Structures are given as structure tokens and as C-alpha cells.
């Protein structure tokens, strides 16, 4: 099997030049790069990646921890991550965990064993203290606000974002506002629940527990939620829904039932997904694509040693007014 020295001899360049071409180093003249690549193809050369990893100390692989791959919330974050990984010529290992702590720990063990260069945790069931235990083995970044931890984070202030949505509904004259959520015990979910209850307390309005629902993640869940609300003796005039696809399912079901939106029920989503734009859904843009892109860029800086301390980057949200309120 050909080796680097043989490639250098046939191509008429130094071993250093061959090494630079193999590692995509920018400071190689076009003619020398072309000669090396032509020789590599001629000799059918393939690198021993295990040896490369031992030399460089890097695998050029980042693991991404997320609970489900079929939810659009996570797909937008993944799109941002994947775009930046491609630019940096890194591979992503997608680890679906179903919010099972043991599965998430397996990924962190990959970092301990040097199988990957870093970990992006999109959403997790692990406590922050557990994640911190692995920061000595390599960079870890979460896409949620965990406070001042030893790992980095990229996040949106869910409390402030939800309060803005609720204030917007109140300004439109709504005094009966319901709330629809995905995972009840998630860190971001708990923050949004606090924002909702604090808002009602400030307004002096009672909490109607039957106007709050959990486990809503898909369009079908949104449609089912509408039927559940319609069966109540007293129901809200507006809903704040944590997920545009859930809101879209509810809105499409409302059309089937000849309910008018926003006249019979006003709706605000949370994501700014394409389906929301098509349906005229008022929503809160929490910059999911930018969250993923920023997460990878920050993690890469830590992998390359450009950042040595944890970075906590807050993204700005914005309320987008459309026709559903």
C-alpha cells in the first residue's frame, strides 16, 4: 500500500506538502496540490484514520444529542448545525436518545473515550451537574439556558419571549388565555410555565388548569387539543402554543369545524416554522436555525483552542404578527 513518502516522490513534492494537502491546509500552491491529488488517485491511496487521529488528537466528528429526529423544532436546529459542520469539514453523529438519561450518558462517554471532538446537546433529560462532570474530557455545549455552568450554551430567554406573547394577546383584548406545551418537565418548558402563571398572577386572573395541556408535539396533537377545548364548559378565547406545527394542526382542524381564527379562537405559535408562514400564524421567532449554527461555531472554537472558557450566548427573539390574532 502506498504511503506519504511514495506520494511525495512521485508527485515531486516534499512530505510536508503531501501532509498539508491531506489535511486541507490552505498554504499549498494550486499546481502542487493538483499534483498530489492526482498521485493519490493514481495510487488509490487511503489514509489510516486511526493514525491520523493519534497524530492530530482530533476525530473531526461532533456528536449531537437530541431526543427525537422527527420533530420540526429540532430539524431547524440541525439544519444550522449541519451547515456549519459542512463548512468546517466536520462530520456530525446524530444521537437520538428519547430523553433516556442512560442514552445521553453513552454519548458523553464517547467524549471521555476520545471517539469524538465535542458534544452539542440540543435537549436533554440529564441534570446540568451531571453534564458538568464530563467537561474535563472535551467541549460540551447545550441549546438551552442552564445558567453559569462549566459548559457553554446558546439560548433564547423563554420567559421573556412568552411574556411578550401573553402581553400581546392581552393588548388585543383577550382575558381568557390558554397554554399548550410539549414536555412538561423540560428545563425550557418549566420556564415557560412560570412565565404563564406569573402573567396571570400579575393580571389578577385565575388559573384554569383545564386550559393548560402538555404532551403536544405534532399536528395531530394540535387537532386533538382543539377537540379537547371544545368539550369544555368554559374555554379560552386565545391560545399560546409552544410549537408552530402543533398550532398549525389546531388551525387546520378549526377550518374543518368551520371555526374562525382569530374571531372564535386566537392563536400564537412558537418557532417561526415555514408552515406557520403559510397559514398566517402569529408566532415568536426563537431563531432555531441560528441557534444550531451558532452552537457549532462556538463548539469549534473550543475544539481548536480559540476559546478556553465556557461561552453563554443569548439570541434575540421577536414576535411576528400575522393574521391568527
DRENZA-556193 format. One record per atom (N, C-alpha, C): residue in one letter; z, x, y. Coordinates in steps of 0.001 Angstrom, whole numbers, plus 500000, padded with zeros to 6 digits. Layout:
aZXY ...
This chain:
x500000500846498801 x500000500000500000 x500000500879501247 x499205500487502241 x499105501259503480 x500443501273504217 x500660502372504953 x501849502448505795 x501438502769507225 x502425502849508110 x502136503035509532 x501427504367509785 x501826505420509056 x501210506730509259 x499718506701508932 x499366505986507843 x497955505904507454 x497152505115508467 x497767504030508982 x497093503240510022 x496822504106511242 x497815504901511639 x497671505769512810 x496558506794512593 x496475507368511379 x495458508380511092 x494049507798511178 x493857506632510538 x492525506023510514 x492126505514511889 x493087504946512632 x492787504404513955 x492663505489515017 x493120506698514703 x493045507788515655 x494047507679516782 x495219507141516453 x496267506984517469 x497570507533516908 x498596507525517729 x499903508000517280 x500654506913516517 x501643507354515745 x502503506403515036 x503228505505516038 x503613506074517182 x504290505290518221 x503403504154518715 x502120504430518896 x501186503387519350 x501081502268518326 x501001502630517049 x500943501603515990 x502204500753516032 x503350501395516178 x504616500666516236 x504636499709517424 x504116500170518565 x504088499310519741 x503189498096519528 x502052498313518887 x501150497178518612 x501813496187517666 x502448496694516621 x503100495814515640 x504228494997516271 x504875495562517288 x505980494868517943 x505556494198519242 x504212494100519420 x503651493391520577 x504131493983521905 x504245495301521941 x504660495976523171 x503533495895524199 x503835495600525444 x502775495403526440 x502062496676526869 x502702497836526758 x502131499064527315 x501272499804526285 x500193499149525879 x499203499749524993 x497823499416525558 x496962500426525676 x495638500172526243 x494832499246525331 x493947498429525889 x493174497460525085 x492382498110523964 x491767499306524215 x490946499915523180 x491783500431522010 x492954500986522324 x493840501453521247 x494416500274520464 x494786499202521185 x495300498010520493 x494238497458519545 x492990497382520024 x491897496856519204 x491675497735517973 x491748499068518151 x491551499990517021 x492636499807515971 x493865499664516414 x494985499471515478 x494843498150514733 x494547497083515449 x494425495765514812 x493263495744513815 x492169496420514163 x491033496478513248 x491405497242511974 x492143498316512129 x492568499102510963 x493540498319510101 x494455497600510737 x495415496771509992 x494676495751509138 x493663495126509737 x492886494131508988 x492101494802507860 x491539495961508139 x490750496689507149 x491600497071505937 x492839497495506198 x493731497944505121 x494551496819504520 x494398495618505093 x495174494458504615 x496662494771504645 x497100495338505763 x498490495790505903 x499414494620506214 x500556494614505584 x501596493651505916 x502925494382506008 x503685494051507035 x504954494743507263 x506038494255506312 x506922495130505971 x508138494760505253 x509123494242506298 x509218492930506420 x510019492352507498 x511500492661507362 x511968492800506136 x513376493164505969 x513657494525506585 x512689495445506414 x512856496769507011 x512796496685508532 x511888495851509043 x511779495668510495 x513081495120511061 x513667494167510365 x514928493577510828 x516047494613510850 x516050495491509835 x517070496529509806 x516910497500510971 x515659497792511324 x515389498745512403 x515715498136513760 x515230496912513990 x515377496289515316 x516702495570515489 x517334495183514374 x518573494412514465 x518333492956514817 x517059492512514771 x516719491130515113 x515777490534514086 x515902489228513907 x515035488499512974 x513935487732513680 x514063487576515007 x513155486743515823 x513144485300515302 x514310484861514840 x514486483489514359 x515737482907515008 x515623481681515505 x516751480947516080 x516915479643515309 x518136479320514940 x518420478055514260 x518740476971515284 x518254475775515012 x518533474616515865 x519272473580515030 x520485473252515458 x521311472271514751 x521173470920515438 x520745469921514709 x520695468564515238 x520929467584514093 x521487466417514395 x521878465504513319 x520710464819512635 x519692464413513417 x518555463673512871 x517268464189513509 x516195464169512750 x514918464610513303 x514041463433513721 x514460462212513424 x513601461053513677 x514023460234514888 x514871460803515748 x515264460089516964 x514594460745518160 x514032459919519048 x513231460439520144 x514075461226521149 x515352460921521247 x516237461690522119 x516165463170521760 x516270463461520468 x516260464845520016 x514855465443520051 x513831464610519884 x512469465142519852 x512065465743521195 x512522465160522303 x512194465721523615 x512878467066523825 x514118467176523390 x514816468460523482 x514100469499522622 x513697469100521416 x512992470009520516 x511669470461521116 x510987469576521834 x509716469943522448 x509911471085523451 x510965470972524264 x511259472037525213 x511638473336524518 x512467473244523490 x512847474430522724 x511632475106522089 x510795474303521447 x509649474844520718 x508650475511521658 x508455474932522840 x507515475517523801 x507973476921524206 x509231477064524546 x509743478356524976 x509795479353523816 x510102478872522618 x510130479756521446 x508740480312521162 x507730479475521320 x506357479924521102 x505960480994522115 x506335480792523367 x506027481786524397 x506688483128524092 x507904483072523526 x508653484292523224 x508337484847521841 x507419484171521116 x507051484558519748 x508276484591518832 x509075483535518958 x510222483317518084 x509949482127517182 x510541482155516016 x510473481005515112 x511764480201515194 x511639478893515053 x512796478008515024 x513019477513513599 x514260477569513161 x514646476973511877 x515370475677512198 x514791474566511814 x515341473248512131 x516334472838511048 x517579472598511455 x518651472290510502 x519193470890510779 x518762469919509982 x519283468556510110 x520601468458509355 x521639467970510045 x522984468006509464 x523607466636509216 x523008465585509764 x523567464230509625 x525011464144510126 x525358464991511084 x526719465071511617 x527746465403510536 x527331466158509534 x528258466596508494 x528768467994508862 x530069468143509124 x530611469438509564 x530286470587508620 x530297470345507319 x530017471426506369 x528602471959506538 x527640471051506800 x526261471489507002 x526135472308508286 x526864471916509311 x526827472667510566 x527456474046510379 x528509474115509593 x529154475407509312 x528224476344508537 x527388475764507669 x526437476586506922 x525500477318507873 x525087476638508934 x524186477262509908 x524905478390510643 x526148478154511029 x526915479195511710 x527171480396510783 x527264480130509492 x527402481232508528 x526124482065508486 x524969481434508724 x523711482186508803 x523768483196509943 x524420482811511038 x524583483736512164 x525515484881511770 x526584484546511084 x527530485583510630 x526824486589509711 x525912486082508866 x525232486931507889 x523982487605508448 x523744487468509766 x522607488110510439 x521256487605509933 x521213486366509413 x519944485783508982 x519146485243510166 x519807485033511285 x519187484501512496 x519743485257513690 x519044485139514835 x519495485844516039 x520426485007516908 x520385483694516756 x521209482829517591 x521108481395517128 x521948480539517716 x522004479121517324 x522011478245518580 x521162477232518571 x521214476170519575 x521740474926518878 x522865474405519352 x523451473187518779 x523116472025519716 x522194471180519286 x521774470054520123 x522858468990520164 x523433468687519015 x524530467717518934 x525327468028517673 x526647467936517773 x527473468445516689 x528693467567516433 x529167467626515191 x530422466974514842 x531585467961514861 x531282469251514989 x532326470268514990 x533088470277516308 x534360470605516235 x535142470768517448 x534751472081518130 x534802472116519450 x534427473344520163 x535204474575519705 x536480474396519341 x537280475536518908 x536711476172517637 x536139475332516774 x535546475850515533 x534285476647515850 x533461476115516750 x532237476817517139 x532578478170517759 x533640478202518565 x534036479438519236 x534361480553518248 x534816480198517061 x535188481207516069 x534005482070515641 x532783481577515883 x531584482291515421 x530875483047516548 x531395482991517760 x530699483609518883 x530674485136518797 x531536485721517992 x531515487158517830 x530357487665516993 x529646486751516327 x528548487153515444 x527176487026516102 x527119486435517272 x525845486266517957 x525917485112518937 x524892484977519777 x524920483939520813 x524772482520520251 x525583481622520807 x525546480197520453 x525465479406521752 x524651478375521761 x524516477511522942 x524500476053522502 x525220475204523240 x525230473774522949 x524532473002524067 x523943471878523698 x523284471000524670 x524223469865525061 x525445470201525358 x526442469236525797 x527553469979526526 x528274469257527352 x529320469866528163 x530612469962527353 x530983471176526978 x532229471402526237 x533283472091527084 x533025472189528391 x533976472858529262 x533810474371529207 x534769475108529764 x534681476577529826 x534979477229528480 x533959477336527658 x534108477893526314 x533500479288526221 x533657479910525053 x533106481243524817 x531654481192524370 x531090479993524289 x529658479860524021 x529009479168525220 x527721479360525365 x527002478819526518 x526672477347526317 x526247476694527409 x525888475274527326 x524888474915528409 x524083473915528105 x523187473275529071 x523479471791528979 x523720471140530104 x524197469771530028 x523869468974531291 x524005467667531146 x523942466726532262 x525311466076532388 x525733465784533606 x527023465118533803 x526882463633533448 x527216463303532215 x527039461936531732 x527921460947532491 x529094461388532869 x529998460487533595 x529354460055534915 x528920461017535700 x528320460704537000 x527029459911536840 x526235460256535824 x524959459566535607 x525193458093535270 x526155457845534388 x526430456457534010 x527035455671535168 x527887456313535933 x528468455619537083 x527377455241538090 x526388456101538254 x525295455764539172 x524521454553538666 x524276454499537354 x523590453339536789 x524384452060536961 x525679452135536755 x526541450963536914 x526621450530538380 x526738451494539280 x526756451170540711 x525446450509541132 x524364450978540565 x523047450408540884 x522980448938540463 x523477448645539262 x523483447258538787 x524380446386539663 x525533446919540041 x526445446158540896 x525806445879542254 x525089446870542784 x524424446689544078 x523332445633544006 x522805445415542794 x521793444386542598 x522415443008542350 x523741442939542435 x524431441657542319 x524982441333540948 x524927442267540028 x525415441996538666 x526913442278538577 x527646441279538115 x529093441413537934 x529500441303536466 x528537441043535603 x528775440951534158 x527848441953533478 x528378443138533195 x527548444241532707 x528021444682531332 x527107444699530395 x527405445173529047 x526944446600528845 x527308447162527710 x527068448583527455 x526717448782525986 x525652449508525729 x525163449722524364 x525077451220524102 x525675451690523032 x525838453127522773 x525401453475521364 x525145454766521141 x524811455251519811 x526066455596519042 x526373456889518940 x527547457333518165 x528818457118518971 x529783456451518399 x530995456089519133 x531877457287519453 x531959458257518540 x532898459368518711 x532253460658519194 x530996460624519584 x530359461826520105 x530959462230521442 x530903463532521761 x531520464004522994 x530889463365524223 x529563463295524270 x528888462655525409 x529136461155525414 x529174460559524231 x529436459119524124 x530811458767524674 x531787459572524351 x533150459311524840 x533208459414526367 x532449460354526920 x532399460486528385 x531779459236529008 x530700458732528406 x530037457534528939 x530942456314528807 x531670456228527707 x532606455108527552 x533675455135528635 x534168456315528945 x535175456442530003 x534599456020531344 x533363456439531607 x532710456060532865 x532584454546532983 x532222453899531894 x532053452440531884 x533382451733532143 x534429452148531456 x535726451477531612 x536343451776532979 x536157452995533461 x536664453324534799 x535966452481535865 x534682452283535694 x533913451481536650 x534450450049536708 x534670449450535546 x535179448072535513 x536562447994536154 x537375449017535910 x538720449019536487 x538661449106538016 x537791449956538524 x537643450087539975 x537167448780540589 x536258448108539895 x535730446842540402 x536735445698540265 x537741445899539416 x538696444821539154 x538147443776538207 x537172444173537375 x536557443239536430 x537169443438535047 x537286442379534275 x537864442507532929 x536913443230531980 x537476443840530960 x536675444472529911 x536419443451528817 x535157443128528588 x534779442247527479 x534331443123526318 x535207443297525350 x534893444197524241 x533651443755523484 x533395442441523477 x532223441940522761 x530914442284523478 x531008442782524712 x529818443204525445 x529518444684525217 x530350445349524415 x530167446767524110 x529762446890522643 x528723447666522375 x528293447830520979 x527975449295520708 x528134449684519438 x527895451067519024 x526943451094517831 x526459452263517510 x525550452423516374 x524123452039516675 x523753451974517946 x522391451592518334 x521570452853518593 x520570453091517744 x519776454312517863 x518272454061517865 x517830452925517345 x516396452687517165 x515959451406517860 x514634451190517877 x514093449957518448 x514625448733517705 x514725448858516384 x515246447740515590 x516696447414515953 x517465448449516243 x518851448228516676 x518879447484518006 x517944447801518899 x517872447103520183 x517554445636520013 x516612445341519123 x516261443942518860 x517448443189518267 x518158443823517343 x519319443187516726 x520431442968517749 x520571443916518687 x521604443776519714 x521334442570520601 x520082442306520913 x519760441126521728 x520193439847521012 x519899439747519736 x520303438561518979 x521819438431518927 x522516439544518815 x523978439505518788 x524525438967520106 x523963439427521216 x524423438973522525 x524125437494522748 x522961437062522286 x522579435669522493 x523482434705521714 x524136435209520683 x525029434365519889 x526416434224520523 x526691434989521587 x527997434926522235 x528101433710523147 x529302433199523289 x529512432069524212 x529334432511525660 x529773433720525958 x529611434286527297 x528965435646527139 x527895435900527865 x527187437166527695 x526883437810529051 x526640439098529061 x526389439814530316 x525030439458530914 x524925439693532223 x523640439491532894 x522845440789532968 x523484441910532629 x522819443211532670 x523386444115531593 x522547445036531125 x522954445984530085 x522597447402530500 x523524448310530248 x523251449742530370 x523183450278528949 x522009450784528555 x521764451159527167 x521519452661527066 x522300453341526249 x522181454788526094 x521047455122525129 x519818454993525611 x518650455295524784 x517482454401525139 x516403454981525619 x515258454174526041 x514605453425524890 x514599454004523695 x513952453320522572 x514754452099522136 x516062452185522236 x516896451007521954 x516612449928522994 x516545450337524267 x516241449389525339 x514855448778525152 x513898449592524722 x512538449088524503 x512512448045523390 x513253448294522317 x513313447315521228 x513894445998521690 x514926446091522524 x515536444873523076 x514558444130523984 x513838444856524829 x512897444233525754 x511725443567525011 x511228444222523987 x510119443644523216 x510568442385522462 x511796442419521967 x512327441227521290 x512535440103522291 x512943440456523504 x513115439437524552 x511792438738524852 x510707439483524844 x509398438873525082 x509077437838524002 x509382438187522755 x509124437252521652 x509916435962521830 x511133436098522356 x512006434935522531 x511808434248523878 x510814434736524641 x510483434180525963 x511651434294526949 x512424435364526795 x513468435671527778 x512864436562528862 x513223436304530092 x512660437052531214 x513550438253531566 x512896439395531714 x513586440603532168 x512942441020533483 x513698441059534551 x515167441113534646 x515842439778534961 x515076438678535073 x515686437429535547 x516783436928534607 x516535436940533295 x517534436481532337 x518474437610531884 x517978438813531900 x518784439963531495 x518185441227532102 x518960441924532918 x518522443202533494 x518890444333532536 x518059445376532503 x518262446463531538 x518032447815532215 x518957448737531982 x518782450141532360 x518870450992531094 x517927451910530926 x517945452827529795 x518531454173530188 x518392455131529253 x518969456451529487 x518180457461528675 x517211458129529289 x516400459168528623 x515118459476529385 x514494458419529933 x513159458535530526 x512127458943529483 x512039458155528423 x511044458361527382 x509724457693527783 x508595458134527221 x507296457524527544 x507250456017527322 x507909455523526270 x507872454085526010 x508522453299527141 x509521453889527777 x510160453234528910 x509210453090530093 x508408454114530310 x507434454046531402 x506419452947531145 x506007452782529890 x505019451761529548 x505569450349529761 x506866450173529517 x507465448836529605 x508088448554530968 x508029449506531877 x508634449295533192 x510145449324533154 x510711450158532296 x512158450227532122 x512793451116533190 x513703450549533943 x514534451361534833 x515427452240533963 x515510453517534296 x516224454426533406 x516846455581534178 x517684456321533492 x518281457532534043 x517643458724533336 x516971459549534093 x516298460720533541 x517315461842533391 x517632462196532144 x518592463264531894 x517921464572531488 x516621464688531786 x515869465939531666 x515973466567530273 x515628465810529256 x515780466301527890 x514845467471527592 x513594467376528043 x512661468485527799 x513174469753528472 x513579469638529729 x514077470798530455 x515372471327529827 x516154470430529239 x517377470869528554 x517028471807527406 x516039471409526604 x515627472257525488 x515030473568525957 x514165473504526963 x513518474716527468 x514544475684528059 x515450475150528858 x516488475991529473 x517406476582528408 x517726475772527396 x518601476247526318 x518000477472525642 x516708477410525324 x516117478569524637 x516047479775525554 x515673479574526805 x515571480711527725 x516920481409527893 x517991480622528034 x519319481216528182 x519744481947526915 x519482481347525762 x519862481985524498 x519098483291524314 x517816483292524663 x517014484503524504 x517542485631525388 x517959485289526599 x518536486308527486 x519785486928526856 x520559486112526156 x521752486643525497 x521390487479524279 x520374487053523532 x519918487833522373 x519443489212522825 x518753489255523952 x518190490510524457 x519201491325525264 x520419490820525398 x521460491559526090 x521398491475527602 x520555490566528134 x520448490409529582 x521608489588530142 x522220488765529302 x523418488000529663 x524499488344528653 x525634488780529144 x526715489163528231 x527881488190528246 x527891487282529221 x528951486280529319 x528375484886529092 x529199483943528643 x528715482568528464 x528179481983529773 x527095481235529666 x526483480580530828 x526608479074530649 x527052478384531678 x527185476924531632 x526298476341532729 x525157475819532317 x524107475406533259 x524039473877533330 x524270473359534523 x524217471903534717 x522842471491535241 x522231470511534572 x520956469953535014 x521208468711535868 x520331468465536802 x520461467284537649 x519804466075536975 x520414464930537099 x519831463678536597 x519280462895537779 x518497461862537474 x518029460976538556 x517773459594537980 x518058458592538792 x517799457205538399 x516376456847538805 x515606456337537872 x514224455967538121 x514114454442538163 x513776453915539309 x513663452471539484 x512308451951538994 x512373450960538118 x511152450276537678 x511424448776537764 x510850448022536866 x510888446555537028 x511893445840536153 x512742446560535385 x513635445881534444 x514989445511535051 x515174445784536352 x516401445372537041 x516013444627538296 
